[in-house]
Amino acid sequence: MCGIVGFVDKNIADKKPVIEAMMETIKHRGPNSSGELVEGDTAFGFRRLSIIDINSGMQPIYNEDRSKAIIFNGEIYNYKDVRKDLKKAGHIFSTETDTEVLLHGFEEWGIEGLLKRIRGMFAFAIYDLKTGDITGARDFFGIKPLYYYNREGTFIFGSEIKSFLKEPNFKKELNKAALKPYLTFQYSALHETFFKNVFRIPEGHYFTYKNGKLSIKKYWDMAFKENHLSFEETVKRIDKAMHESVEEHSISDVPVGSLLSSGVDSSYVTAILKPQHTYSIDFDTSTYEEGSAAKLLADKLGLENTRGIVTKEEAIKSIPLIQYYMDEPDANPSCVPLYFLTKLASRDVTVILSGEGADELFAGYANYGFHSHSKVIRVVAEDLKKLPKGVKYKLAHGLKKMPNFPGRLHLYESTAKAEEFFIGQAKIFTEKEAADLVKPEFEKSRSVKDIVMRSYNKVSGYDDEVKKMQYLDLHQFMSNDILLKADRMSMANSMELRVPFLDKEMAKVASGIPTKYLLNSKDSKYALRVAAERALPDEWAKREKLGFPVPIRDWIKTKEVYEDFRKLFSADFAGEFFDQDAILKMLDGCYRGENDDRRKVWTIYTFLIWYKVYFIDNGKKPDVDPQVVVPGEKVEQNA
């Protein structure tokens, strides 16, 4: 696990101090060591977090005749098998790393041949010292980040955008089109980031940079196609694939632990892995509490569990630092507990397994049509799904216009076209609310419909509305929010976070499961829960999904937090973006309990914090070190 940076720029004479400054900016991704390559107009940089082949895994790594070099962030879980094939083909290895397997695999099979053979999470770049060509790729699901900037003869790429700020010819500019969609989605929803002309390499894509021209091509995508297996065989396949994936993801030369909440996803991973160390987090409030349930499961499995508690003061103090590490504003409140959870785990282990991806692959979200707790409503919804499409959609239109009644939303979302109501898991401001709130220069942007139709158009032939929603979430919510915060918050604490559900082989199993086995009158994620029962104590797999509950409402209702927010909302620069009277009114109502706009207030707050860090303070890392408390331990309070 590492961080990578690189650039091609003929207008920089002395590239070494530039690449070193870029590497230093992402030192948290790899505090153990660094390496660089400077050749002609090109410079590559690498920061290392040592996990596999600790003694000889320094990068860049070169091939036998030193005509090619690679820098790599991630893990290739089947690298030993691929290595055997490459040795048979005559390749000579100088290290035991998965990195070198990628390099020789590229030589042997080319980029597409290599990507077909590997299993893992990755972002890498290979430099041809003879031609000057650069070839790189991002993993199947986008677990590892990769960005680029390509303007006026300057090409920059890297794991984190903050490193780009150190390149003298990078022009830092706010992408005004990103703000309005962010207010709806809670994350940066466009391919172009909040930094103008900085883009993501999309998940499942590779790139080539040749003779000053960049090309990007898709090599993999999730393709849902239901099989005809029985329910029992489906459950067997899920359990088998899960055990194999967890085993692959536990490969390491350093200690491995797991994050543990009260939900089925992390519990299933933990029950299979059975690590020495598990970690859970809570806040100093009684509103939400998961730690005791996690401790109970750990005790049942005979595992050690460390429970951290985050105080309101430490949580609020952490926000500028979190937004600094995120690179772009992200209003997902779970960034906060995840930051502290990985900080807690970093005391004992370097690698941590987590449950991200299960909801997208196995239909775990309520918004897929599982809002009602009424068994009758659920059964009726199942019957309605079997109606002919025309009848079903007509019924949905009628339900949409009806006065609200218990179960109406559940029935509507079970019968309507996904495109008509579903934009993903987060919907903070409506598009109209966002447009009314921002200043005129920020109103021009891609519409919400335009953004989601990028994905819906690719699955227009699907008859299954749930599969459409899963596909959208895989390419919007999961890649741009869930996985981004997982990478950033773990790497902020120099931790490698691995996600066994997001494995290529797991995806093959998940893509074939009929929706009726996943989302039905019994439960969401039903087949996965039944599979998890084979590893978990009785009834544990049926526990209700909580996500990462964060007591935002409690915080905003305290005078000190409210005043902190109000000072920020009243700042002159806030008025450059928003109708200040409107955002202050929203905040005041939230403080007094007159509305429940806490998520809207939080979304505005995190954007303003992010903007202050990157555009007022020029990307300077906030000088704070928030602490997590472990009951019974004495913790020194830092600045």
C-alpha positions in Angstrom: 0.0 0.0 0.0 1.5 3.3 -1.0 1.0 6.6 -2.7 2.1 7.3 -6.3 2.7 10.6 -8.1 4.2 11.6 -11.5 4.3 14.2 -14.1 5.6 15.0 -17.6 6.6 18.6 -18.0 9.3 19.9 -20.3 9.1 23.4 -18.8 10.5 22.3 -15.4 14.3 22.1 -15.6 15.0 20.6 -12.2 12.4 18.0 -11.6 13.8 16.3 -8.5 12.8 18.9 -5.9 9.3 19.0 -7.4 8.7 15.3 -7.4 10.1 15.1 -3.8 7.7 17.9 -2.7 4.8 16.0 -4.3 5.8 12.8 -2.5 6.1 14.6 0.8 2.6 15.8 0.5 1.3 12.2 0.5 3.8 10.9 3.0 0.9 9.6 5.2 0.1 7.0 2.4 3.6 5.6 2.8 5.6 6.7 5.8 8.2 3.8 5.7 10.2 4.9 2.7 10.2 6.7 -0.7 11.6 6.3 -4.2 11.8 8.3 -7.4 12.6 8.2 -11.1 13.6 11.3 -13.1 14.2 10.8 -16.8 14.0 13.5 -19.4 10.7 15.3 -19.2 9.3 12.7 -16.8 9.4 12.2 -13.0 7.8 9.4 -11.0 7.5 9.4 -7.2 6.5 6.8 -4.7 5.8 6.6 -0.9 5.8 3.2 0.7 3.7 1.5 3.4 5.5 -1.8 3.8 3.2 -4.8 3.8 4.6 -7.5 1.4 8.3 -8.2 0.9 9.2 -5.6 3.4 13.0 -5.8 2.9 13.2 -5.6 -0.9 10.0 -4.0 -2.2 11.2 -0.5 -2.9 9.8 1.3 -5.9 10.1 2.2 -8.7 10.8 -1.4 -9.7 12.5 -2.0 -13.1 12.4 -4.9 -15.5 15.5 -7.0 -16.3 17.1 -4.6 -18.8 15.8 -1.5 -17.0 13.8 -0.4 -20.0 10.6 -0.2 -18.0 9.7 0.9 -14.5 6.6 0.8 -12.4 5.0 2.5 -9.4 2.0 0.9 -7.8 -0.5 1.5 -5.0 -2.6 -1.5 -3.9 -2.4 -5.3 -3.5 -2.6 -8.1 -6.1 -4.0 -11.1 -4.2 -3.3 -13.7 -6.8 0.2 -12.5 -7.6 1.9 -15.8 -6.6 0.0 -17.7 -9.2 0.6 -15.1 -11.9 4.3 -15.0 -10.9 4.6 -18.7 -11.6 3.2 -18.3 -15.1 5.6 -15.4 -15.7 8.6 -17.4 -14.5 7.7 -20.3 -16.8 7.7 -17.7 -19.6 11.3 -16.8 -18.8 10.9 -13.7 -16.7 13.5 -13.1 -14.0 12.4 -11.6 -10.7 14.6 -9.5 -8.3 11.9 -9.2 -5.6 9.1 -11.2 -4.0 6.6 -8.3 -4.6 3.2 -8.2 -6.4 4.5 -5.0 -7.9 7.1 -6.8 -10.0 4.4 -9.2 -11.2 2.5 -6.3 -12.7 5.6 -5.1 -14.6 6.5 -8.4 -16.1 2.9 -9.2 -16.8 2.6 -6.0 -18.8 5.7 -7.0 -20.7 4.3 -10.5 -21.4 0.7 -9.8 -22.1 0.2 -6.1 -22.6 -2.1 -4.0 -20.5 -5.4 -5.7 -21.3 -3.9 -9.2 -21.0 -2.5 -8.3 -17.6 -5.7 -6.8 -16.3 -7.6 -10.0 -17.3 -5.4 -12.1 -15.1 -5.0 -10.1 -11.9 -7.2 -10.0 -8.8 -6.9 -7.1 -6.4 -7.1 -3.4 -5.8 -4.7 -1.2 -7.6 -3.6 2.1 -9.2 -0.3 1.8 -11.1 1.7 3.5 -13.8 4.4 1.9 -16.0 7.0 4.1 -17.7 8.8 3.0 -20.9 12.2 4.6 -20.7 12.9 4.0 -24.4 9.7 5.6 -25.8 8.6 7.8 -23.0 5.1 6.2 -23.0 3.2 5.9 -19.7 0.5 3.2 -19.2 -1.5 2.9 -16.1 -4.8 1.5 -14.7 -7.3 1.7 -11.9 -8.9 -1.4 -10.3 -12.2 -2.9 -11.2 -14.3 -1.1 -8.6 -12.2 2.0 -7.9 -11.0 0.9 -4.5 -7.7 2.8 -5.1 -7.9 6.4 -6.4 -6.1 7.8 -9.4 -6.4 11.4 -10.8 -4.9 13.3 -13.7 -4.4 16.8 -15.0 -3.5 17.3 -18.7 -3.2 21.0 -19.7 -0.9 23.1 -21.8 1.9 20.5 -22.0 1.7 19.5 -18.3 0.5 16.0 -17.5 0.2 15.1 -13.8 -1.2 11.9 -12.2 -1.3 10.6 -8.7 -3.2 9.0 -5.8 -4.2 12.3 -4.2 -4.9 15.7 -5.8 -3.1 17.6 -3.0 0.2 16.5 -4.5 -0.6 18.4 -7.7 -0.5 21.7 -5.8 3.3 21.3 -5.6 3.8 21.1 -9.4 4.6 24.7 -10.5 2.6 24.5 -13.7 -0.5 23.1 -12.1 -3.2 25.8 -12.2 -5.3 25.6 -9.0 -8.9 26.7 -9.9 -12.3 25.9 -8.4 -14.6 23.9 -10.6 -17.8 26.0 -10.2 -19.9 23.3 -11.9 -19.2 20.8 -9.1 -20.9 22.7 -6.2 -24.6 22.4 -7.1 -24.5 18.6 -7.8 -22.5 18.2 -4.5 -25.4 19.7 -2.6 -27.6 17.0 -3.8 -25.3 14.0 -3.8 -23.1 14.9 -0.7 -20.0 14.1 -2.7 -18.2 15.2 -5.8 -20.5 13.6 -8.4 -18.8 14.7 -11.7 -15.9 13.0 -13.5 -14.2 16.4 -13.3 -13.3 17.1 -9.6 -13.8 20.2 -7.5 -10.4 21.3 -9.0 -10.9 22.6 -12.5 -9.3 20.3 -15.1 -8.5 17.5 -12.6 -10.3 14.3 -13.5 -10.6 10.8 -12.1 -9.4 7.8 -14.1 -12.7 5.9 -13.9 -13.0 2.6 -12.1 -12.3 -0.4 -14.4 -10.3 1.8 -16.9 -6.7 2.0 -18.0 -4.9 4.9 -19.7 -2.0 5.5 -22.0 0.0 8.8 -22.4 1.9 8.8 -25.6 3.5 11.7 -27.5 1.6 14.2 -25.4 -1.8 12.5 -26.0 -3.9 10.8 -23.3 -6.3 8.0 -24.1 -8.6 6.2 -21.5 -10.3 2.9 -22.2 -12.7 0.7 -20.2 -11.5 -2.9 -19.6 -14.1 -4.2 -17.0 -17.6 -3.5 -15.8 -20.2 -5.2 -13.6 -22.7 -7.1 -15.8 -25.7 -8.4 -14.0 -27.2 -11.6 -15.6 -29.4 -13.7 -13.4 -28.7 -17.5 -13.3 -31.1 -20.3 -12.6 -29.5 -21.8 -9.5 -31.5 -22.8 -6.5 -31.6 -20.7 -3.4 -29.5 -23.3 -1.5 -26.9 -23.5 -4.2 -26.8 -19.6 -4.3 -26.1 -19.5 -0.6 -23.3 -22.1 -0.9 -21.7 -20.1 -3.6 -21.8 -16.9 -1.6 -20.3 -18.5 1.4 -17.6 -20.3 -0.6 -16.6 -17.2 -2.5 -16.6 -15.2 0.7 -14.3 -17.6 2.5 -11.9 -17.6 -0.5 -11.9 -13.8 -0.8 -11.2 -13.2 2.9 -8.4 -15.7 2.7 -6.9 -13.9 -0.3 -7.4 -10.5 1.4 -5.6 -11.6 4.6 -2.2 -12.2 2.8 0.3 -9.9 4.5 3.7 -9.8 6.1 2.4 -7.5 8.8 -0.5 -7.9 11.3 -4.1 -7.9 10.0 -7.2 -6.9 11.9 -10.8 -6.1 11.1 -13.3 -3.3 11.6 -16.4 -4.5 13.4 -19.8 -2.8 13.7 -23.1 -4.3 14.7 -24.1 -5.0 11.0 -23.9 -8.3 9.1 -21.2 -7.2 6.5 -18.2 -6.5 8.8 -19.5 -9.2 11.2 -19.4 -11.8 8.4 -15.8 -10.8 7.4 -14.7 -10.9 11.0 -16.2 -14.3 11.7 -14.4 -15.8 8.7 -11.1 -14.0 9.3 -11.0 -14.5 13.1 -8.2 -11.9 13.6 -6.6 -11.3 16.9 -7.6 -7.6 16.8 -11.1 -6.1 16.1 -12.1 -2.5 16.4 -15.3 -0.6 16.9 -16.2 3.1 17.6 -18.9 5.0 19.4 -19.6 8.6 20.3 -20.0 10.1 23.7 -23.8 10.2 23.4 -26.6 7.8 24.0 -28.4 8.6 20.7 -26.5 6.0 18.7 -24.4 3.1 20.1 -22.9 0.2 18.2 -19.8 -0.6 20.3 -21.5 -2.9 22.9 -23.0 -5.1 20.1 -19.6 -5.3 18.4 -18.0 -6.3 21.7 -20.7 -8.9 22.3 -20.0 -10.5 18.9 -16.2 -10.4 19.5 -16.8 -12.2 22.8 -18.9 -14.8 21.1 -16.2 -15.4 18.5 -13.4 -15.4 21.1 -11.7 -12.3 19.7 -10.2 -9.2 21.2 -12.2 -6.0 20.6 -11.0 -2.5 21.2 -13.8 0.1 21.4 -13.0 3.7 21.0 -15.1 6.7 22.0 -15.1 10.0 20.1 -16.1 13.1 22.0 -18.1 15.9 20.4 -15.0 18.2 20.8 -12.6 15.8 19.1 -15.1 15.1 16.3 -15.6 18.8 15.5 -11.9 19.4 15.8 -11.3 16.7 13.2 -13.4 18.1 10.4 -10.8 20.4 8.8 -8.2 17.6 8.9 -10.7 15.1 7.4 -11.6 17.5 4.6 -7.9 18.0 4.0 -7.3 14.3 3.6 -10.4 13.8 1.4 -9.1 16.3 -1.3 -12.6 17.1 -2.2 -15.6 18.1 0.0 -17.4 15.0 1.3 -20.5 15.4 3.6 -20.9 11.8 4.4 -20.9 11.9 8.2 -19.4 8.5 8.4 -16.0 10.0 7.4 -15.7 11.0 11.1 -16.1 7.6 12.8 -14.0 6.0 10.0 -11.2 8.4 10.6 -11.1 7.7 14.3 -11.7 3.9 13.8 -8.6 3.6 11.6 -6.6 5.8 13.9 -7.5 3.5 16.7 -6.6 0.4 14.7 -3.3 1.8 13.6 -1.9 1.4 17.1 -1.8 -2.4 16.6 -2.1 -3.4 12.9 -1.2 -2.1 9.5 -3.8 -3.9 7.5 -7.5 -3.9 8.2 -10.5 -5.7 6.6 -13.9 -4.1 6.3 -17.3 -4.7 4.8 -17.7 -2.0 2.1 -19.4 -3.1 -1.1 -21.8 -5.7 0.3 -24.9 -3.4 0.0 -24.2 -2.6 -3.6 -23.4 -6.2 -4.7 -26.1 -7.9 -2.6 -28.9 -5.3 -2.6 -28.8 -4.1 1.0 -30.1 -0.6 0.8 -33.6 0.4 1.9 -33.9 2.6 -1.2 -34.0 -0.4 -3.4 -37.5 -0.9 -2.2 -37.4 -2.1 1.4 -38.7 0.8 3.5 -41.7 -0.9 5.2 -41.4 -3.0 8.4 -44.9 -4.4 7.7 -44.9 -8.0 6.6 -48.2 -7.5 4.7 -46.8 -4.5 2.7 -43.7 -6.5 1.8 -45.7 -9.5 0.6 -48.0 -7.2 -1.5 -45.0 -5.5 -3.0 -43.5 -8.9 -4.0 -46.7 -9.7 -5.8 -46.9 -6.3 -7.5 -43.3 -6.8 -8.9 -44.6 -9.8 -10.9 -47.1 -7.6 -12.9 -46.4 -6.8 -16.5 -44.2 -3.7 -16.8 -46.8 -1.5 -18.3 -49.3 -2.3 -15.5 -46.7 -2.0 -12.9 -45.4 1.4 -14.0 -49.0 2.8 -14.3 -49.7 1.6 -10.7 -46.5 3.4 -9.6 -47.6 6.7 -11.1 -50.9 6.3 -9.2 -49.1 5.6 -6.0 -46.9 8.6 -6.4 -49.9 10.9 -6.6 -51.7 9.4 -3.6 -51.8 11.0 -0.2 -49.2 9.3 2.0 -50.1 6.2 3.9 -48.1 3.5 5.7 -46.2 1.5 3.1 -46.8 3.8 0.2 -43.1 4.6 -0.4 -42.3 0.9 -0.2 -45.0 0.0 -2.8 -44.1 2.9 -5.1 -40.4 2.1 -5.1 -41.2 -1.6 -5.7 -43.2 -0.8 -8.9 -41.7 2.4 -10.4 -38.9 2.7 -13.0 -35.6 3.3 -11.2 -34.9 6.3 -13.4 -38.0 8.1 -12.2 -37.1 8.2 -8.5 -33.6 6.8 -7.7 -30.4 8.9 -7.9 -28.4 6.9 -5.4 -28.1 6.5 -1.7 -27.6 10.2 -0.9 -30.1 13.0 -1.6 -29.5 16.0 0.6 -30.9 19.0 -1.3 -33.3 18.7 -4.2 -32.0 20.1 -7.4 -34.3 23.1 -7.1 -33.3 23.7 -3.5 -29.6 23.6 -4.5 -30.2 26.0 -7.4 -32.1 28.4 -5.1 -29.3 28.3 -2.5 -26.2 28.9 -4.6 -25.2 32.2 -6.2 -25.9 32.6 -9.9 -22.4 31.7 -11.1 -22.7 28.3 -9.5 -26.1 27.4 -11.0 -24.8 26.2 -14.4 -23.9 22.6 -14.0 -25.0 19.1 -15.3 -28.5 18.2 -14.1 -29.0 15.4 -11.6 -30.8 13.5 -14.3 -28.0 14.0 -16.7 -25.5 12.7 -14.1 -27.4 9.5 -13.2 -28.4 8.7 -16.8 -24.7 8.1 -17.6 -25.2 4.9 -15.7 -28.8 4.2 -16.5 -28.1 4.4 -20.2 -25.6 1.5 -19.9 -28.3 -0.8 -18.4 -31.3 0.4 -20.4 -31.9 -3.2 -21.5 -32.3 -4.4 -17.9 -35.9 -5.4 -17.0 -34.9 -5.6 -13.3 -35.2 -2.2 -11.6 -33.1 -3.3 -8.6 -30.2 -4.3 -10.8 -30.4 -0.8 -12.4 -30.1 0.8 -9.0 -27.3 -1.5 -8.0 -25.4 -0.5 -11.1 -25.9 3.2 -10.5 -24.7 2.9 -6.9 -21.6 0.9 -8.0 -20.6 3.7 -10.3 -21.7 6.8 -8.3 -22.2 6.4 -4.6 -19.7 3.5 -4.0 -16.9 4.7 -6.2 -17.2 8.5 -5.5 -18.0 8.3 -1.8 -17.9 5.0 0.0 -14.6 3.8 -1.4 -13.0 7.2 -1.5 -13.6 7.8 2.2 -12.4 4.3 3.0 -9.2 4.9 1.2 -8.6 8.4 2.4 -9.5 7.9 6.1 -7.4 4.7 6.4 -4.4 6.2 4.5 -4.7 9.3 6.7 -3.6 7.0 9.5 -1.1 5.0 7.3 -3.4 2.0 7.3 -4.3 -0.3 4.4 -8.0 -1.0 4.3 -9.1 -4.1 2.3 -12.6 -4.9 1.1 -13.2 -8.6 0.6 -16.7 -8.1 -0.8 -15.2 -6.1 -3.7 -13.3 -8.9 -5.3 -13.6 -9.9 -9.0 -14.6 -13.5 -8.1 -17.1 -12.3 -5.5 -18.6 -10.0 -8.2 -19.0 -13.0 -10.6 -21.1 -14.7 -7.9 -23.1 -11.6 -7.0 -23.9 -10.7 -10.6 -25.8 -13.9 -11.3 -28.0 -13.9 -8.2 -31.7 -13.4 -8.9 -33.1 -10.3 -7.2 -35.8 -12.4 -5.6 -33.1 -14.1 -3.5 -31.7 -10.8 -2.4 -34.6 -8.4 -1.8 -37.9 -10.0 -0.9 -40.6 -9.9 1.8 -38.2 -11.6 4.3 -35.3 -9.1 4.2 -32.8 -7.1 2.2 -29.5 -8.8 1.3 -31.4 -12.0 2.1 -29.2 -14.6 0.5 -26.1 -12.9 1.9 -27.6 -13.0 5.4 -28.5 -16.7 5.1 -24.9 -17.4 4.0 -23.5 -15.3 6.9 -25.6 -17.4 9.4 -23.1 -20.3 8.7 -20.3 -18.2 10.3 -22.2 -16.0 12.8 -24.0 -16.7 16.0 -27.8 -17.3 15.8 -29.8 -14.3 14.7 -26.7 -12.1 14.2 -27.0 -12.1 10.4 -30.5 -10.7 10.7 -29.5 -7.5 12.5 -30.9 -4.3 11.1 -28.5 -2.2 9.0 -27.4 1.0 10.8 -24.5 2.2 8.7 -22.2 4.5 10.6 -24.6 6.5 12.8 -23.3 10.0 13.7 -25.0 12.3 16.2 -24.9 15.5 14.0 -28.3 16.7 15.4 -27.0 16.4 19.0 -23.8 18.3 18.1 -25.6 21.2 16.3 -28.0 21.7 19.2 -25.0 22.5 21.5 -24.2 26.1 21.9 -20.5 25.8 21.2 -20.9 23.8 18.0 -23.8 26.0 16.8 -21.7 29.2 17.3 -18.8 27.6 15.5 -21.1 26.8 12.5 -22.7 30.2 12.6 -19.3 32.0 12.5 -18.4 30.0 9.4 -21.7 30.5 7.7 -21.4 34.3 8.4 -17.9 34.6 6.9 -17.5 36.8 3.9 -16.3 34.0 1.7 -19.5 31.9 2.5 -21.4 34.7 0.8 -19.5 34.1 -2.4 -21.2 30.7 -2.8 -24.5 30.8 -0.9 -27.5 32.9 0.0 -26.3 33.6 3.5 -29.7 34.6 4.9 -31.0 31.2 3.8 -28.2 29.1 5.2 -28.2 31.0 8.5 -31.9 30.5 8.8 -31.5 26.8 8.2 -28.8 26.6 10.8 -30.8 28.6 13.4 -33.9 26.4 12.9 -31.8 23.3 13.3 -30.3 24.6 16.5 -33.7 25.5 18.0 -35.2 22.2 16.9 -37.6 23.8 14.4 -36.4 21.7 11.5 -34.5 18.6 10.9 -32.1 20.0 8.3 -29.0 18.7 10.0 -27.7 16.9 6.9 -28.2 20.0 4.8 -26.4 22.1 7.3 -23.6 19.5 7.5 -23.2 19.5 3.7 -22.8 23.2 3.6 -20.5 23.2 6.6 -18.1 20.5 5.1 -17.9 22.4 1.8 -17.0 25.7 3.5 -14.4 23.9 5.7 -12.9 22.2 2.6 -12.8 25.5 0.6 -11.1 27.3 3.5 -8.4 24.5 3.8 -7.6 24.4 0.0 -8.3 27.9 -1.3 -7.9 30.3 1.7 -5.2 28.4 3.5 -3.7 27.2 0.2 -3.9 23.5 1.0 -2.0 23.7 4.2 -2.5 20.7 6.5 -4.5 21.7 9.6 -2.3 21.6 12.7 -4.5 19.4 14.8 -4.3 15.8 16.1 -7.8 14.7 17.2 -7.7 11.9 19.7 -9.9 8.8 20.2 -10.6 7.7 23.8 -10.4 4.1 24.9 -12.2 3.6 28.2 -9.7 2.8 31.0 -6.8 4.2 29.1 -5.2 7.6 29.7 -4.9 9.7 26.5 -2.8 12.8 26.1 -4.6 15.7 24.5 -2.7 17.2 21.7 -3.3 20.5 19.9 
